[in-house]
Amino acid sequence: MSAAYDDLLIRLVSERHRLAISQREMGRYMRMNQSNYSKVELGKRRLSYYELKYLCDSAIDLHYVFTGKRCSEKYQEYFGNCGYSELLCILSIVTSAVELQGTFEKNDNDRFLPVWTELSRLTDSGPKTKYNLFGQIRKLLGHSQKEMAEILGMDVKKLRELENGRCQPDSELLCRMYEMFGVLPAVVLQDKRSLISEICCVLETVDADSGEEMLLILRRLSKKPKIRIHKE
């Protein structure tokens, strides 16, 4: 188990305590008993893809658990009515804009702008989509399946199964993908709430005036043109 995953578990426990949720209640969120959930916090059991999907619908701030970043509510209301694909496009736009201002720290999301730009073209789909995220991300980063499997510390056969949609990533693999390549778990889980949190965290890296200006631009871009009917 990596140091990054150890930190994730610490944040998971911290988040549970912040919300005053018992281990039994956490287990109920994810359709498991308290004993199994207790093993999760001890690092003896990984959360499956579908257990994480259940957690997306809980009060737990899953974006904070995976990334260690927590945003304020300053910009969140604006993005609440956006669809998943729209949010991917918005993330690509605001990340590019903020990166141009040079406000990102080195080794932050600016390393992965090509990934976000490409992923923003994806449409809503299920976990077994033929346009598989893992295969697409690997190709974008220029790795063979063997190289990617070695980097991720997994068997190449397991990676092939992931890319073909025959199995789904667990919590440790999602943590590793974020740590090594900056791939947000929110994208793999198609978690709108976490995606909104990431957008807001990006916007909060700039000053208030710049943030409001970006929102104004996004509002203008999202306005649908009015259709004018010309009477004869």
N, C-alpha and C positions, 0 to 999 in steps of 0.2 A: 504494500500500500504506500502510495507516494505522500510526500509532505503536503502537497496541494489537496489531496483527498482527506488527510487528517484535518486540515484547516476547514474544509467543507463540513465535516462532521461536527467540528466545534461550533460553526455557525448554525448548523441545523439545531443543535441543542440550545444554543443561545436564542434562536428564533422561537423555539417551542416555549422556552421560559418567558420570553418577552410577552407572548400571547397567553401565558398561563394555561397552556394545554398539556394535559397528562400524556404519558406514553400510550396509555390505553386509547385515548381520543385520537392520537396520531395514527395508531394502528387502524382505527375505524375509518379514517380518511382514506387509507390505502388498501382497505379490505384484507387486513391481516390482524393476527392477535398481538397482544402486548409483548409476548415472549419473542416473537419474530422481529417486532419493531425494536425492542431492546437490543437485539443483535446488530441491527442497522447502526445504532448510535455507537456501539462498541467496535464497529468496523468488521464484524464477523459475517455480515450479510449485506449484499448490494441491493439497491432498489432497482426493480425492473423498469423497463420503459413504461409499461401500463400503470405501475404503481406511481411513477412520477407524474403521469398524466392525471391520475386521481388527485395528486398533491397540487397540481396546477389549479384545481377548482377549490382549494382550501384557502384559509386566511394566511397561510405561510407565504412569506416573500421568497419565492423560489429563486428569483433573480439574485437577491442578496446571498442566499445560501450558496449558489454556484460561483458567483463572481466577487463577492465581498463588497459590492457597491450598492448603496441604498440612495434613492433619489427622494427629493421632497415632492409635494403635490402641486408644485408651481405650474407645471405644464401638462399634467396628466389628463385633465378634463378635456382638453382639446382633441386628444387622440382616441377617446373612448369609443367613438362611433366608426372608427376606421376598421376596415377588414384586414385580415392577416397579410394579404399580398400588398395592400396599400402601405401597411406598416413597414414591410421590407423595403419598399421603394423610398419611404420617408427616412428610414435608417440610413440608406445609401446616400441620400441627399444631404442630410444633416452631418453625417460623418465626413463626407467630402468637403462640405463647407467649413466645418470646424478644423479639419486637417489643413486646409488652405490658410487658415489664420495662424497655424502653428501653435495651437494651444494644447494639443495632445502631448502627453509625455512620451518619450521614446519607449518602444516596446509595448505601446498601447494599441488601440484599434486601427491606427493608421497603417499597420503592417498588413491589414487584411482587407483593404479597400477593394482589390480585384474580386475577392470572394464575395463581399457584400453586393458589389455591382452585379455580379453574375447571379447570385441567389435572388436578387430583387426581380428577376425575370420569371421566377417560379410562380405557379398558380397554386391555389389551395388544393391539397391532395392528401390522401391517406398515407400511412407509414409504409405501404408496400408499393408506392408509386414507382413506375419504371424509370422516372427521372430521379434516380436515387441520390440523396444528398451526399452520402459518403463517397460514392464513386465520382460524383461531380467535383466535390471538394478535393479529392485526391488528384484528379486530372488538372484542376486549376493550380494546384501546388506543384505539379510536375513530377509526381512520384509514381513509381510502379507499385503494383499490389504488394510485392515482396518488400520493397523499401518502406511502404506505409505501415505494413504489419510489424516490421522491425522497430520503427519509430514508436508505434503505439504499444509495443510489447505484447503482441497477440499473435495467434496462429494465423497464417495466411488464409487457411480454409475458412476460419471464422470471419475474416474480413470479406471474403468472397460472398459468404452468406449474408452479411450485412448489406453489401452493395446490391445483392440480388433481392433484398427484401425478405429473405427467409428467416431472419432473426432480427431482433431490435437491440439497441445499445442499452447498457445498464448505467447506473449513476456514476460508476468509476470511469467508464469509457467516455461519457459526456464531459466529466471533469478533465480528463486527459486531453480531449479534443479542444476544450477551451484553453487549457493551460499552454498547449503546444502551438495551436493554430488560431486561437481567438474565435473559434466557432461557437457561437452562443448556443447553450442548451435550449434556449427559447425557440431557436430556428428549427432544431431537430424535433422538439416536442410540439412545435407549432402553437406555442403558448403566447397568446396576444398580450396578456397582462405583463409578462416578463419582457416582451419585446417593447412595450410602451415604456417600461422602466428603463431599459437601455437607451432608448431615444431621449428620454428626459435626462438621464445621466450625462449623455453627450451634450445636450443643450446647456446643462448647468456648468460645463467647463468654460463657457464664454461669459462675458459680462452681461448684465440684464438687458441692456439696450440691443446688443447683438442677438440675444436670444429672442427678444420680441420681434426684431426685424426678420429673423428666420421664420418665425411663426406667421408673420404677415405674408411673406412670400409663399409659404405653404398654403395659406388660406386662398391666395389668389390662384395658385396652381390647381387647387381642388375645386374651384368654382366651375360648374358646368355652363357652357355657353347657352344663352337663350336662343331658342329657335323662333325666328321671325316669320310670320306668315304674311306674304304680300297679297293684298286683295287686288283683284283685277279692276 
